[in-house]
Amino acid sequence: MQKLPFVDLNIRHQKIDAEIIKAIKRILSSSTFILGDDVDAFEKEFSKYCNVKYCVGLDNGTSALELGMRSLNIGVGDEVITPVNSFIASSSAISMTGASPVWVDCDPKTYNIDPLKIEKKITKKTKAIMPVHLYGQPSNMKKIVSIAKKHKLHIIEDACQAHGALYGGKRVGHFGAYAAFSFYPGKNLGAFGDAGALVTNDKRIYETVKKMRNYGQSKKYHHDFIAWNRRLDTLQAAILRVKLRYLDKWNKQRIKHAHTYNQLLKGADVVRPYHDSSTTHVYHLYVIRVNDRDRLQKYLKEKGIATGIHYPVPIHLQKAYQLRGGKKGEFPISEKYAPQLLSLPMYPQLSEEKIQFIVNAIRQFQKFTIS
């Protein structure tokens, strides 16, 4: 039986293993494991890639979200508006500052935060709007920027799934006060472990977060404030430098695979991903909506096809937020979609033959269930 992983990191790394091994050996020979030259070099290269002035390498994307908010003095008593249907890290980062996440339902087409519902959630306590560029497609930044300017709010971009994505021809990462990126191994740009970054055009945010990641130090053993250890490892930075050179090529392959899925799934009883023409969707995930999702997932597993669910439980119904008293029916679109969403295999080296195999299996399941 053919085995198809949800994400195949082995095949991706085989293509560039010589470059990565060379980078790793360079770090081993220099023994600069903490805040070595490769961290600084990656920060310069990634900020240039994102077309922003500054980048701070961090231990993960959640830290980028949290420390950025702390640099904006967002904390106890404040509110940050964010979508209810994203990964919990967006909301938990807000909670870790002492502020409260205020949730908004998703746009029924893009699954990103619905800008038409944002203003109703704004109060005197609101300090920022945190859109999440979910699955690799940028949120409607034109409308979000307009709302933020009107109410004098910060914009925080959660770009953890959208490396290289474009809105209006511009890279995500420069539409707000700052943007957060995750380099979790399965991301479009992934490290060999946890890693992340904050990018910004604001020098004060950059300098503050740079201290925050390293015990509040302005120079060694001189601590300006109590802070954390949230540094990006030099080894991960060296690996990311290699992989960054391939990101645009890999994103183009993802887009090509999404187009192939879209063509082959025509006529099938599924809702294909909606692509807003103002964006370049980089398809971190290729997500369909389908009835009888759980049975289809089980059937595909029996055929050797691994899939994912992003995400099965909206954040307001998570046990972690039970004290907030979230109720079913509060966010009807996200709640309706949660049991229907299914992420199909997506990675740059996925072949058209494999996509055909996956789509054939979906059609076979639907033919069987209908009959």
Secondary structure by P-SEA (a helix, b strand, c coil): cbbbbcccaaaaaaacaaaaaaaaaaaaaaccccccaaaaaaaaaaaaaaccccccccccaaaaaaaaaaaacccccbbbbbbccccaaaaaaaaaacbbbbbbbccccccccccccccccccccccbbbbbcccccccaaaaaaaaaaaabbbbbbccccccccccccccccccccbbbbbbcccccccccccccccccccaaaaaaaaaaaccccccccccccccccccccaaaaaaaaaaaaaaaaaaaaaaaaaaaaaaaaccccccccccccccccccccbbbbbcaaaaaaaaaaaacbbbbbccccccccccccccccccccccaaaaaaccccccccccccccaaaaaaaaaaaaaaaaaaac
